[in-house]
């Protein structure tokens, strides 16, 4: 998909000579020619004030800022396209800056400057990343505070004189359900008036979309999480003008495209604010919504209409001197409101802390009665700020209160117990070491209740609060210094104030799933949602058994059902098709940065949304587990796993860096010569700009880097497989399936080489080697489609996008190879990026990767396959990243081996010449088994075009050459090892 985007963007980035000739310095006078700004409004309609602002603009002008978001089943994929024009004759620095939600992960960044493409690469973060000041900024080291509620992605690059640059940013996120609604936020803060500004959001869901709401533009630093907590206004908010909403049952499209005059009416600073969309989906009673796609599943579970579980809550409130003024006033206002929302059956208490600890009702939790509520308000009203911050003693006191109550006769056995802890500072009194405070807290809690933490302002140890919450089944919430603390505190309480279930366990058929994300939950609160994802191990299974057990008040709940997998797969595919159709139909007309092709490309993310959602959740879970780790070994394991997945899905996380080459501009304003590229490592000889996981710009580092130097090595595979240096050269046979795909078969005994084509359909899975009954080896390859090149007699091309090698002995394992990654599931599970050079042994399987070149797979020491990686930096429309498959060593395969290539490994063939008959010229036939196959001489290029081989070519999809028909070699899925008699349909 990104390749298609790059091809299109490259064609858009260069200005025509005529346009460049019009960029004269006189444009900056009062008679500025607005046509050069490429406005989407007639120049005569632009007010003089706006014209003056444009005339005085000295930094590169943003001609277009187009943002397109696809939300499919709550997983959001956003692409940002920004085109900047440098009207000066000298090179000028352009700054691309965009706010993204803190829970989102950047998945790609690309610059196109001077007609050249600068593609980013995600690499593992080193253990210590130093800035010039020497200050460590590595979150992976554990020294940094957790992410704020929004991140700012920033990149600077010099744009040559009278030229323009294009920046393309993509990021992904899973929307969280809070207070009964999902919220999607897009930041519209280009820092200047934009010639063409557009936002397109497509929401497609398997369930009917309900309660759709587009809010007025929201300013300030509060983010989606905080904004959703604010009290709801009784009046229905109006969306910003000019917003267009097109709502259907399962698909909604929202567009916002203010022209430059409409932008100026909102603000002339370019800081429009946040564009906020809220919605929910219709839910049925029962086990929840399970969607299945391409060997992965996602389970959304948000039960409703359940009785509320009583709660036992202790509020622990910071009253140190720093809380003086607005903070304590807003905190009191929120607590007064929360008191009114406590329910009969709840029990509560208050603790205030500074240098000293003050308990409202010592040694007890009291029930909710009018008298107790009145007395609690008096206690809150009299809270005064003074002294330091004794966090450790405050937590110990609150924990002691809860433990004492829970051990007494008045505690309900299925009630939910929690501490709500609020502070605006760091520990300054008593125990001040974070590790000691965390250890004391774990010992005090004893897994009996949860701690929810809230930090106010900028002087808070957010990492301490985050770990305290994560280690004790809670959540942490940040309240910015200038935010409405009262509304946010009340909103946070609303999220956790209505528990419906506790001790939730969600189980699936044990031998049918693997790598399932979090499926044990301490509590479920009304208006939230539990999301679980995993991989299906048996893709041919008909049913998936799902069981949910939980507690509700004084009852135990068990729900279970059998999910028909094939039916859910068909339903999900239908849902995906509807989504991609809606996205393509909403693409902008030609002339814009986002054309119909780009819209279709963005829609393609839907085809893999379940797998990417699984990867997204798995990384989040690994990062949480890292914080909860009690030993360095355990912590390192979680870091490796999360880093590995981040690389596999190209996610910029706290454990990875985003590296992108920065163009060099010469003194005369022109571009420096293009950097050279090493054929092995693929690294350019020019300065690199690394964006660490916290998404901040760094200065170029290591400018003297040599060609082919490896700045990253593979340190992040899952498991304990032995690593050894990779071999950088390999000997392979001519027997192969490569290109479109072109098959070549070498017959050493007959001293003949035969070739044929297979004209398959995109999505078909071809069985290349089938020997699972004997050696236990099966090789399957999946086809993708591409347009045929100009002048071709074909309507389309097909290539291998994925090759899977399945081994059944001594136990089942597999290797799945794509142009970007290798998944090895043997003794351990590993995901290896194809851009790194590494070798790994894992039981009967071993893999050796030469970065960006080839992958060698060894099976048992006497079988080897080589897979060539074909990747394009600047692909033509008819080119796709693809794979070539070569059989290296085949002695371990049996004489009964079959498949499109395997059937020829032990065969001998003969060649006969047929004399001319009548007007017919002499012809050649190949004798294969008892069949005669007409052939002609051809020449084929193999080994990535480095060698040419003469071969005898069999036409018509290898009719008569192969056993049976082409359709007999179609597998039902990538892991299909079934063996049916040759000549039957679907071999």
C-alpha angles and dihedrals in degrees: 000000000000090000090058089050092050093050092052095044092051090058090051101047103071120081119220118251089248092054091047091050090058093058097095127156089247087076089079093064127091091274094063115172104234093193088078089063091061093227123187090222133066111268092231089063093056112100118238091244091060091045090053092050091052091047092054094046109118102174121075111289119238104233094180137012110180122175121187123183128187116194110189115177090340095307108117126205116187128190120192119198118190124179117191127191123208105206093182124096090229126066112270131194114251120202120206110193129169134167116227129183113269092235091056126092123218108233102180143008124185134175126198111194126164090357093302126118120228108192122194126232129203115225135176113270115244117241090252124030111183126195121211089270089057094240114140114237098177114128090189089068089063096238100105129084120250122272119288120234092268132026126210115222108202132179129170126198135164114249116208118244116283092004138102140228133214123210121194120191127177128186137172136209142168111234114233121220113232128171090355098306143082118230127204119191127193119188114225103190109127091157091232142044110283126217093219118015122175138164121191121183122183118191116193122173137174088229127055113277115239139178094022111184133173111199129208114270108287121217132187129061098288111116136206094286095050095039092055089057096057118108113269118248115233091227116078107251117235121228117242117271125285097027120143120198122192110184128186129166099274103007130057128181122197122185131184116183113160115181120227093271093050089049091052090053089058095042137326093215095073090240097122095159136225121334103215127197123183128186145143135207132235114262133201125210116259139049097346136244117317120186125189127199134159097342096316133094137200124200121201112194121181110146119195141191093047125141114261116257113229115245137211109211134179117194112210109193129190112230098171120138093266090066090066117128124001096010097057092039093053091043091054092048090053093047092051089054093045091053089060090053097053111113132224106266093040121113123205149168140184132229125185122195141187120128086336134037120237121191120198096208109016118219097003150067113226129215123248106267130146090251094050091047090052092049092047091054089054090052092050092047092055096050109127129190121237143127134013136315120272101181097163097055091044092055092044091052094048092047092050091052092052095044091050092050094046092052092053130087096254097064117104109232094225099038121121117243126198147157119223106204123191128184140153099201151037126272109279103157130055115351108013102170111103095214092053093047091051092048092049090048093052090050092048096047096048090192089288099117143002133256121217114193131201126191124197122201136349103298097070128116092233093175090059091049092046094050091044090055097042094048090052102044094260140111134245124223128193122213114196121229094251098038128108097264093185094057093042095048091049090046092051090051090050089058094056101025097089111054114185103173138018135194094023117186122182116193133183133195100297099223094041102061138044139178091028114180123230109327101162116079127181096207141004117210126201113265095023131097139221115222122192127178134180148151125270112231096190105048092178093057115121099208140031115204113218124190127183121191123182145144125249116186104300097347136083115223126207121182123174140163143161113250115211100228100195091049091050090047091054091046092050092047089052090050091049091049091052090050095050090046091054092047094050092046091054097052117124122254121262115287095056127094089244105056127171090274091056091047090053090047092053089049090058090073086075090068091067100027096118093052093045090047088053090050091047093051092044092055091048091050092049091052092049091048089050090059092046094049116124098194133043091237092054091045093051090051092055091045091052093048095047092044091049093053092044089057093044092055096033092242121164102222136156086276100052141057128220109224122195130168114242117219117244117229119200125225092263090059096255128123120266116240115285114272118256119243129219112231092221107040097021093218122146125233097237135088116291126219112211121201109200122217092270088063104237127139119255130193116258110277135200097017093176095060113148126231115278095010113151112229091176133040131190108269099143114073117133115250134015102288116155115256124209135170113284123241110241097204131046137185114230137172128243092248100110152127111226141146119009078000105285114179121210123186122190118206104193096182092051092039089227135124120207128192136188141166130236114209100199132163126256109268095028115132112215123204105227101170124015117182104124094128092060116020092013094237128132127172121194130178129201121214128222126190134235135175115269116252119257113285094018120139089220125086093213143000128229129206137177109264097172134022121192125195112196121192121191099187137110081356133340115281136146147196121216117194129193128165089263107037147012120220113202115189106179128106086345133009116251136173111203123190114231094223092070128075112231144131126215132185116205115170114289091353129067131175132199120193125195102198114257090349119070147333122223118200121196122196117195095329098284103065124062135171128189122208118195118214113223109192129167124210093191105018125192116233091262095051126092132179103257147157137251120210122212129177108227108174119008106169091109092058116092129242086249092062115132141174131105090301103015095065092067100050096097100023129112121209136191133212123220131185117222115210122239116274120198109310092348118107121227111282140193130234131192119223109219116171102310095334133098114215122192110230139178131200119262141161122234131191116222139171093053091313095302094116136037123213129193112225144167108251123216114203134210100050091309092300110188091004094080124047111263122341135317091258090061089069097056114114122207092230142350094273097044110131096168116138118205127174114281113258094038120111117264099018 
